[in-house]
Amino acid sequence: MLVYNVRIRWSPLVLSSEWTPKLAKIPVISIIDDDESVREATKSLVRSLGYDATTFTSAEEYLRSDRARDSSCLITDVHMSGMTGADLQERLIADGNRTPMIFMTAFSEEKIRSRVLAAGALGFLSKPFDDERLIECLDKALNDPKAGCS
């Protein structure tokens, strides 16, 4: 979205306007899931909301990317081969990265749910989840990260 800052200067002899374009920062949402169909469906939903979305097949791939430093929010699966979503959260916190995180899983376990929420996750969604639940979590992550949506 391009936003213009307009200033009008008036002098007895000259009326001029100065246009200074300013780019509004579009939130970057990173999506990590080893299931391609889930990644693509989630990316489609996120983009339909006007956000930038980038997908990753693993936590390790995400950590190697530039998005690990500039994501506005992270949506991740809990159970993946290699590093799990909970392990990723632990690693990010240890590195001082407090990017808001939303977890999704097909295998909801209360022990893992409690662990990630206690560590600061904003949401824990069971697949399949209602789009409105994810939208609510994204809204809180981007506007009020201290409020959870689980």
N, C-alpha and C positions, 0 to 999 in steps of 0.2 A: 504494500500500500504506500503510495507516495503522498506526503502531506506537505503543503506549501505554507511557509511562514511569510505573510505579507505585511510589509510596513509601508505606510504612505507618509511621505514627507511633503510638507507644504511650505513653500516660500512665496513671497509676492511675485516672483518672476517664473518659478519652475514648479510644476507638480510632477513628482516622479514616484515610481513604486519600485521597490526592491524585492525580487522574488528569490527566496532562499529555499531550495528543495531540501526536505528532511525525510529520510527513510524511517518509517516506523519499524521497530524490531519485531519480526514475526517469530513467535516461540518455536523452538526446535524440539520436537518430540522424538526420542529414540525408542525403537521397539525391538525387543530381543525375544525370539522364539525359534525353536528348532523345527517347528511345523510351518511350512511355507504358506499354507492356506490361512492360518491364523495371522501370520505376519502381514500378508497382503490385505486381508479383510480389515485388520486393525489400522494399517496404513491408510486405506481408503477412507475409513471413518474419520481418522485424525485430519486428513487433508480436506475432507468435506467441511470441517469446522474452521478452515482457514489457516491451519498450522502447517509448518514444514514437518515432514516425517521422514525418518531414515530408519531402515531395517537392518538387523544383524541376525545371523544364524546362531551365534554363541556369545557368551559373556566375554570370552577371550577376544573375539573379533571386535566387539565394542570397545574394550579396553585399549586395543591397538589403534583405534581410530581417533580423529580429531574431535568427534562428537562427545567423547568422554569428558572433554573440558568445557564444551559449550552447549550441552543439552539443557533445555528448560525443564524437562521432565523425562523420566525413564519408565517405560512400561515393559516389564519383563516376566517371562514364564518362570515358575519356581523350579520345575524339574527339567533339566537339560543335561545332555552328556557333557562331561568335563565339569566346568565350574557351574554350580547351581545359582539360581537367582539370589538365594539367601547368602551364599558365599560371595557373590558379587557385591551385595549390599555391605557386607562386612569389610570387604576390600576397599570400597569407595570411602566408607567412613574412616578407615585407618589412614587413607591417603588425604583426608580432610575434605573430601568431596561430599557435600550434603545435597546433591540434586534430588528433588522430590521423586519418590519411587512409588509405582503402582504395580502390584503383583497380580498375576493371573495363573490359575492352575486347573488342571482337570482332576487332580488328586488332592483334594483339600484335606490337610492334616492340621489339627488344632495346635500341635506342638510347633510346627513351622509358622503357622499363622500368628501365633502369640509372639514368637521370636522376632519376625520381621516387623510386626506392628510396634513391639516394644523398642525396636531399634529406630523407629521413625517412619516406617512406610505409611503412606497416606491411604492405601486401599489394598484389599485382598479379595479378588474377584474369582469366583468359581466358574469355570467354563462349562457349558456355554453361558455367557452373561448377557444381560440386557444392555444394549448400546447406551441407554440413558444412565446406567450405573457408571460406565466408563466416562461418559461426558461429565457427570457430576464430579468424579474424581479428578479429571483433568482441570475442570474449573477451579476446584479447591487447590490443586497443585500450583496452578499459575496465578491465582489471586489471593489465596489464603492458605499457604502451605502448613500452617500450624493446626489447621482443622482437618481431621481425617474424614474418610467417606465410607469406611467399612461397616 
